[in-house]
Amino acid sequence: MSSSETGLFGAALLGLSLLAGCAHAEIACPAKAAGGGTLSGAQVFDGPPEELASLAPDGDEGVSWDLKGYRDNPRELYLVCEYADGAKQNMRLPKDVSECTVAGKGEVTARCN
């Protein structure tokens, strides 16, 4: 391999490692709150949840939010997990999240990716 090919190969590896570092894992509400309450639902907020700016879900089936249009939003988005015992857990979402969904009737799940 020539030195220019080696340099290009190294640059490609560096680029891939940087991209891998930017990827986020799926964000999901824990099935149970610290006090033992089971997950009953979730909401997405534009800004801190105490400002009460909850986003209306998109679509007709289930509950989902298409968040791609919020990537340039200067405010942060939050997933608020809601539990049967009244507990709530707030999670700040990364800017590159595309969608959040809540599913299930007996065993509820809420996740963003």
C-alpha positions as CSV (number, residue, x, y, z in Angstrom):
1,M,0.0,0.0,0.0
2,S,1.4,3.4,-1.0
3,S,1.7,6.2,1.6
4,S,-1.2,8.1,0.0
5,E,-3.4,4.9,0.1
6,T,-2.4,4.4,3.8
7,G,-3.3,8.0,4.5
8,L,-6.7,7.6,2.9
9,F,-7.3,4.3,4.7
10,G,-6.4,5.9,8.0
11,A,-8.7,8.9,7.4
12,A,-11.5,6.6,6.5
13,L,-11.1,4.6,9.7
14,L,-11.0,7.8,11.7
15,G,-14.2,9.0,10.0
16,L,-15.9,5.7,10.8
17,S,-14.9,5.8,14.4
18,L,-16.1,9.4,14.8
19,L,-19.5,8.4,13.2
20,A,-19.8,5.4,15.6
21,G,-19.1,7.7,18.5
22,C,-21.9,10.0,17.5
23,A,-24.5,7.3,17.3
24,H,-26.8,7.0,20.3
25,A,-28.3,4.0,21.8
26,E,-32.1,3.6,22.0
27,I,-33.5,5.5,24.9
28,A,-36.3,3.7,26.7
29,C,-38.3,4.2,29.9
30,P,-37.6,1.7,32.6
31,A,-40.4,-0.8,33.0
32,K,-40.7,0.1,36.7
33,A,-40.1,3.3,38.7
34,A,-37.8,3.3,41.7
35,G,-40.8,3.0,44.0
36,G,-42.1,0.0,42.1
37,G,-44.8,1.5,39.9
38,T,-45.2,0.1,36.5
39,L,-44.8,2.2,33.3
40,S,-48.2,3.5,32.3
41,G,-47.3,6.0,29.5
42,A,-45.0,8.7,28.3
43,Q,-45.0,12.1,26.8
44,V,-42.5,14.2,24.8
45,F,-41.8,17.8,25.8
46,D,-40.3,20.7,23.8
47,G,-38.1,22.2,26.6
48,P,-38.1,21.3,30.3
49,P,-41.2,19.4,31.3
50,E,-42.0,22.0,34.0
51,E,-42.8,24.4,31.2
52,L,-45.7,22.1,30.2
53,A,-44.9,22.3,26.4
54,S,-45.9,18.7,25.6
55,L,-45.9,17.8,22.0
56,A,-49.1,16.2,20.4
57,P,-48.4,12.7,19.1
58,D,-48.4,12.1,15.3
59,G,-50.3,9.4,13.5
60,D,-53.4,7.4,14.0
61,E,-52.0,4.1,15.3
62,G,-50.6,4.0,18.8
63,V,-48.7,7.0,20.2
64,S,-45.7,8.2,18.3
65,W,-43.8,11.4,17.7
66,D,-41.8,12.2,14.6
67,L,-39.0,14.4,15.9
68,K,-36.9,14.9,12.8
69,G,-38.3,18.4,12.4
70,Y,-37.0,19.3,15.8
71,R,-33.3,18.7,15.1
72,D,-32.6,22.4,14.5
73,N,-34.7,23.5,17.5
74,P,-32.6,25.4,20.0
75,R,-34.6,23.9,22.8
76,E,-34.0,20.5,24.2
77,L,-36.6,17.7,23.9
78,Y,-37.5,15.4,26.9
79,L,-39.1,12.0,27.2
80,V,-41.1,11.9,30.4
81,C,-41.9,8.4,31.6
82,E,-45.1,8.1,33.6
83,Y,-45.8,5.4,36.2
84,A,-48.9,3.9,37.7
85,D,-47.8,5.1,41.2
86,G,-47.6,8.7,40.0
87,A,-43.9,8.8,39.7
88,K,-42.3,10.4,36.6
89,Q,-38.8,10.2,35.2
90,N,-37.5,12.9,32.8
91,M,-34.9,12.0,30.1
92,R,-33.3,14.6,27.9
93,L,-33.2,13.4,24.3
94,P,-30.2,13.8,22.0
95,K,-30.6,16.1,19.0
96,D,-30.4,13.2,16.5
97,V,-33.4,11.3,17.9
98,S,-35.9,10.7,15.0
99,E,-38.9,9.1,16.7
100,C,-40.4,8.2,20.0
101,T,-43.2,5.6,20.5
102,V,-45.4,4.3,23.3
103,A,-46.9,0.9,22.8
104,G,-48.7,-1.8,24.7
105,K,-51.9,-2.2,26.7
106,G,-50.9,-4.5,29.5
107,E,-47.1,-4.1,29.5
108,V,-46.4,-0.6,28.2
109,T,-43.1,0.3,26.5
110,A,-41.8,3.8,25.6
111,R,-38.7,4.3,23.5
112,C,-36.9,6.7,21.3
113,N,-34.4,6.2,18.6
